[in-house]
């Protein structure tokens, strides 16, 4: 049996070193390629994910993420500067992001299964806004990341038709 892939956390962002850690996953009966293609089209996230707005991928007229890509977007009411740190097509992508009071690492794994794939997304955060969010709105990030996964699944199914 093949071991389940794990997030390649930079030391600073390992869950045990952060104020906030959220993990979500969803089994999807769609091809990993369909999921990947929807996930890297960052400029189109606002079309299908309610918590994404104003996504601009610098130096990418097509709005697609790539290795080392810089992008700016708004999520949870905060505009963040983001940089892709890991990019392995159809398998994994991760980015770091910063905003006033936030220092974030967000990773995605796409694991092939006999019926499609399982998608895992995890995020860790440092900063006073991260701690305030956990205190005043516990579970909010987990809820919206689950919505993101479910919306990604719907979008990938639609694209695969």
Long-range contacts (C-beta under 8 A, 24 or more apart in sequence): 4-111, 5-91, 5-92, 5-109, 5-111, 6-109, 7-94, 7-107, 7-109, 7-120, 7-122, 8-86, 8-92, 8-94, 8-107, 9-105, 9-107, 9-124, 10-85, 10-96, 10-105, 12-105, 12-126, 13-96, 13-105, 13-124, 13-126, 14-124, 15-122, 15-124, 17-124, 18-124, 18-125, 18-126, 18-130, 19-125, 19-126, 19-127, 19-130, 19-131, 19-134, 20-123, 20-124, 20-125, 20-130, 20-131, 20-133, 20-134, 20-141, 21-122, 21-123, 21-124, 21-125, 22-122, 22-123, 22-124, 22-141, 22-142, 22-145, 23-120, 23-121, 23-122, 24-120, 24-121, 24-122, 24-142, 24-145, 24-146, 24-148, 24-149, 25-118, 25-119, 25-120, 25-121, 25-149, 26-118, 26-119, 26-146, 26-149, 26-150, 26-153, 27-113, 27-115, 27-116, 27-117, 27-118, 28-116, 28-117, 28-118, 28-119, 28-152, 28-153, 28-156, 29-115, 29-116, 29-157, 30-116, 30-117, 30-153, 30-156, 30-157, 30-160, 31-116, 31-117, 31-156, 31-160, 32-90, 32-91, 32-110, 32-111, 32-112, 32-116, 32-117, 33-90, 34-156, 34-157, 34-159, 34-160, 35-110, 35-117, 35-119, 35-152, 35-153, 35-156, 36-89, 36-90, 36-110, 37-156, 37-159, 38-152, 38-155, 38-156, 38-159, 39-65, 39-93, 39-108, 39-110, 39-152, 40-64, 40-65, 40-66, 40-93, 41-65, 42-71, 42-73, 45-73, 48-151, 48-152, 48-154, 48-155, 49-147, 49-148, 49-151, 49-152, 50-147, 50-151, 51-75, 51-76, 51-144, 51-147, 51-148, 54-79, 65-93, 65-95, 76-133, 76-140, 76-141, 76-144, 78-102, 78-129, 80-104, 99-129, 100-129, 101-127, 101-128, 101-129, 101-130, 101-132, 102-126, 102-127, 102-129, 102-130, 103-127, 103-130, 104-130, 119-149, 119-152, 119-153, 121-145, 121-148, 121-149
